[in-house]
Amino acid sequence: MKALAILGLTCLVSACAVPRADVSAFRPDVGKKIKLPVDATLLVYESGREKRGVFRVHGGYGTQWDLHPGEDLDHASTEVSRKYFKNVQPFALDGVGHFVLRLSSKPELDTVWGSYKTTVNAELFSMDGALIDSGETQASTISAVINDKNAFFNSYAKAIKSYLDTLLAKDPSGALSRVAGTAPSKLTLDPASVKKFLTLSATGSGFYVNRDGYVVTNHHVVSECVALTVNQGGNEGAATLVAKDPDHDLALLRTNTKPERFARFAEIGVQARLGDSVITVGYPLYGVLSATPSVTTGSVSSLAGLQDSPAQLQISAPIQPGNSGGPLLGERGQVHGIVQSSIDAVRLARYTGSLAQNINFAVKASHATALMLKSDIQFETEPRGSAVRSVPEIAEEAASYTVQVMCLD
């Protein structure tokens, strides 16, 4: 290990990293069964989480570097695929093509031997969601540099070439030959089927605000999604982002649902008071807790948020990941805010020496109503003089209009 570290430092000085693979010089090896490049459009998909992935390499004396194998996979898949298909495009729900190539990967670095290894899992789908082929390939690149910026790209390029060589050589069921020269088509998938292509990356909460099926949620829940669905009681439907306010972390979604119940906001100009009792409803910790809505209670701890932000309320009602975007309700069932975040108790403890408890935040409802007014979306308010209601009564009603927001990327 010491010898490799010395060699690595030497190579950093002498710039002996491997050169980036020249994909233009690749020669497909598919036999004579099919003419290349195939006269077809290929949509290539890697999840957003994978594209944003960071591989941290630690060197001697406390040094570290960040490699970005997700970006390498994205670039290599596009460049190599263009040797095999006439038209290659990034995947999009409104994309037009003949096939979707779904890729996922596992990068590994052996610092003893300097081996940058990649395992690529590939699935080829038709535009109606039918699986045509799947396979796994591996490739590696040897480099004496422990933060080589080209090695993962080279490994991905070799692995993807190997998969495409095999795919086109066998041309499963003649699918590739059959579409050559035909017109591309749009995806014909319902929300459940689109998960064949996309990865569930995050979940949050939201709530209906009118009978037209518009939903309010947090912007951070939906900002990096390729597709969105909302789920309530196992009934899942597509959702579309129609308006956003990133400054106040708010978003509006449109669904095809016509809900029987929907939330009512506090009247314009009426805000929660310090010490008011509040209720949250949402879908925390997807896959861990119940698939039904969870309810917590607490009070308004402060009329300002982090760093005295006037856009937020501080609340004591406990919340968890997945609660973001759910309604914060007052004692009459009116929406006073949109649940947003918790303070990072562990990080705060490092600075203060004490563990923070029940410090959570919600965006004030006035910013949501302002966004709806600006977007010409109808909403209703709870009359100022309406009766105070019990927590179970409010929770039962709120559970009927609160939804789980599913982010696919």
N, C-alpha and C positions, 0 to 999 in steps of 0.2 A: 504494500500500500504506500509506504514511504517513497519507494522508487517511482511509482506512478505519479504521486503528488509532485515530485521533483520534475519528472518528465512533463507533467501537465503545466507546471509553471514555466518551464523552458519553452514549451510550445506556445503558451500565451504570448511570450516575448517574441518568438520567431514566427508567429502566425501560421502554424502548421495544421490548422483545421482542415477538414476534408472540403474539397470544392463542392459547390451545389450541383446536384445531378442535372445534366443537360437532357431534359425530357424530350426535346425536339429530336434527339438522336436515338430515342427508343425505337426498336423495331418490333411491332406486334408479332407474336408467334401463335397464329390461330389456324394454321393449315390453309387449305384451299376451299373450305366449306362456305365461306361468306366473304363478300367483298367489303373492303375497308376504305374509308370510314363508312360505317352503316349510315344510310340516309334516313336518320331518325333523330329525334330530340330526346336527350336524357336530362332529367332533373335530378341533381345530386343533393342529398340531404345529410348533414351532420347536425346534431343538436346544438343549440346555442350554448348550453352549459359546456359541451365538449370544446366548442370553438374558443370559449373564454378560459379554458383550463390552463393552469400554470404549473410547471414542473420545476421545483426549486432544487438547485444543485448546491451542495455545501463544499467549499474548498478549505484549504488550510488557513490558520490564523483568523478564524471567524468570518472569512469571506463567503459570500453566497451569490448565486446568479439565478435569474429566472429564465427558463426556456418556455416556449409556447407551442407545444406539440399539437394543440387543437388547431391553431392557425396553419401549422405545417400540413396537417391532414386535409384541411379545407383547400389549400393551394395545390397540393399534390393531386388530390382527387380530380380537381377541375383540369389541371394541365395534362394529366395522363389520360383521362377519359376522352379528351379531344383527339387523341390518336386513334380512337376506336369509333367515336360517334361524330357525325357531321355537325351537330349542334348540341352544346352542353350549357345548361343554365342552372343557377341555384334554385333550390326548391322553394316554391311559394304556393299557397293554397289556391290562388287564382292562376297558377302557372299552366301553360299549355305544352303538352309533350306526348311522348309515346311510352316512356318508362320512368320510374323513380328508382334511383339507386340510393339505398339507405346504408350509411356507414357508421360504425362505432369502432373504438380502438382502445388499446391498452399499451401505453408507452412504458418502457423499462430501461434503466441505465445500470449496467454492470461496471462500477468504477474500477474494479480490479483488472478487467480485460479491456476496458474502454469500448464496450459493446452497447450501441444504441439499438435496442430491439423494439419492434412494433408488432402487435397482433391486431389484424384488421378483420372485423366481422362485416360481411356484406350481404345485403338482401336486395333482390331486384323485383320490383312490382310493376304490374301493368297499371294503367290509369284508372281502372275500376277497382283497384285494391287487391287483385289476385297475386299471390306470391308465385313468381316464375322460377326463381333460383336463390340459393343461399350458400354461403361458403365462408371459410376462415382461412386466412393466409398469414404467414409470418415472414419477416425480413429483418436484417440487421445491418448495421454499418459500424465498422471499427474506426475509432478515432482516438488519438492520444490526448485530445483536449477535453477536459471535463465540463466545459460549457460550450460545446460546439454548436453553432447556430444553424448548421446545415445537416447534421447527422440524422435528426429525426425526419426531416423532409425527405432525405434520400431513402431512408428505410420505408417510409410510407409510399413513396413513388414505386419502389420495387415490389412492395406487397400488393398494391393496387394493380400494377401491371400483371402480376402473376394471377390475380383473380380474374381480370378481364380476358387474359389469354385463355384461361380454362373455360370461362363462360362462353366466349364466342366460338371456341373450337368445338364445343358440344352443342351450342345453340339449342337449349332445351325446348322441346316440342316445336321447333321451327319458329319460335316467337319472334326472334330478331329478323330472320329472313322475311317473314310475312309482312312486317310493318314497313319495310324499306320503301321509301317513296310515297307512303300514304300520308294523309293529312293528320297532324297532331290533334289531340283532343284535350278537354279539360278534365280535371279530377271529378269523379262521380262518387263522392263519399259523404256519408252522414257523420255526425260528430263522433259516434262510437268507432266507426271504421277508420277515421283519420288517425287514430292512435296507433294504427299499424305503422305509420310513417313517423309520427312525432313522439317526443318523450315528455312525460309529465314532469315538469321541473319545479313547480310550486303550486300551492293552493292558498286561497284566502277566503274571505267572506264578502258578501254584498247583500243588498236588499232592494226589493222592488219599490219604486216610488210612484207608479201609476198603473192603470189597467192596460196600458199599451206595452207593458213588459220592459220598461227601462230600469236599469239597475245602477245604483251608486256603489262604488268601491274605492279602494286606494289606487293611486297611480302606480306605486311601486309593485303592486301585485300583478299588474298587466303590462308593464312597460316593455318587457323583453320577450313577449309571447308571439309566436307565429300564428297560433290559433287559441281561441278561448271557448270554454264551455261553462255552463252553469248547471249545477246538480242540486236537486231537491228531492229527497225521498227515493233516490234511485232513478229519477226521471232526469235525464241529461239532454241538454240542447245546446246548439251553437249560440255564441254571443259575439257581437261585433263592437269594437271600440269606436264610439261616435264623437266623444268630446273628452278633453283632458285639461287639468290644471296642475301641471307638475310642481309649481311653486307651493301649492297647498296640498300636494299629494292626493289629488282626487281624479277620478275617471268616471265616465258614464258609458254604460254598455247598452246595446239594444238586443233584445231576444225576441223570439217568436211566441213566447208564452203570454197568455192573457190571464194574469193572476186574479184570483177572487179577492185577495186582500193585499194591501200595500201600506207602506209606512206613511205616517203624517208627521210633518215637521212642526217644531215650535213656531208660533207666529213670528213674522218678520219683526225684528227689534226686541223679541223676548229671548233672553239667554239664561243659561243655567246660573244658579247662585252658588256662592261658596258654601259648602256643606250640604248641598242638595243630594238626596239619594239618587243613584243611577243604576241602570241595569244594562249589561252587555249581552248580546246574543251572537253566536258565531260557530264556526267549525274548526276548533283548534286541533293541532297535532294529528293531521290526516294519517290514517293507517295505524295509529296508536290508540286513540280514544274512539268513542262511539261515532257512528256515521250520522247520527242525529244531532241537531243543534245543542250546544251547551250554553248555559246561562250562568252569569256571575253577577254579584251585587257589590256595591261600594258607595262611595260618595265623591263629590267634587272636592279635590284637595287644594286646587289652585286654579285661578282664572287665567293663568298664563302657563306656557309650556317650557320646553328646553330653552335655556338662555333668555328667559323672559319673553318667549314668542307669544304675541297677542293672538295668533291664529289657532292656538291649541288650548285645551283644557287638560289639567293634570287630574287623574282619577285614581282611586284606590282599588277599584274592581280588578281582580286578577285577570290577566290575559296571557295567551300563549301564541306561538307561531301558528298562523292559520286564522286567528281572530281578526287580523287586519282587514278593514273594509266593512266590518259589521256595524250595526247601529248601536249608538249609545242613547239610552232612552231615559226620560224623566218619569216622575210618578203618575203622570197622566197618559203615558205611552207615547209621548211626543219625542221626536228625534232631536237631541241636543248636540250630537256630534257623530263623527265616524271614527271608530276605533282605529288607532294607527300603530302604536309601538309601545314597547317596554324599554326602560333604561337597562343598559348592560350592567347588571349588578356586580359581576365578577371584575369587569374592567374598572368600574367605579371604586370597588374595594381596594384595588391596587393604589389608588391615589388618596382615598380618604381613610383607609384602614378599617372601615366598617361596611357591613353588607346591607345594601339598600333593600327595602321591602315595599312592595306594592306601589312602585312609582311607574305609572303608565300614562299614556297620552292619547288624546283624541282630537281630531280636527274639528273646529267649531262648525256647527251645522250651517251657519250663515254663508260660509264659503261654498258649500254644496248647493244651496238655493241660488246663490249668485251665478254659479256655473250653469244651472238648469235654466235660469232666466235668460242668460246669454245665449244658450243653445236652443231656446224656444221649446223646452220640454216642460210639460205640465206637472205640477205637484200640488198636494193639498196640505193644509196646516190644521193642527189640532186647536179648537177654540180655547181661548185663554181661560174661560170659566168652566171648562169641562171637569167632571168629577175625578177625584183622586182614585186610582185603582190599585188592586192588590198586585204584588209581584207575580204570583202564579197566573193571574189574568193577563197581565201585560206580556209575560213570557210566552204564554200559549199563542197569543195573537202574533207576536213577533216571530215565533218559530215558523209560522205559516207564510211569511213573506221574506224571510232571510234565506239566502242561497249560498251554496259553496261555489266559489269561483276557481276553475281549474285552468292553469296556465300550461300550454303545450308549446315546446320549442325544439 
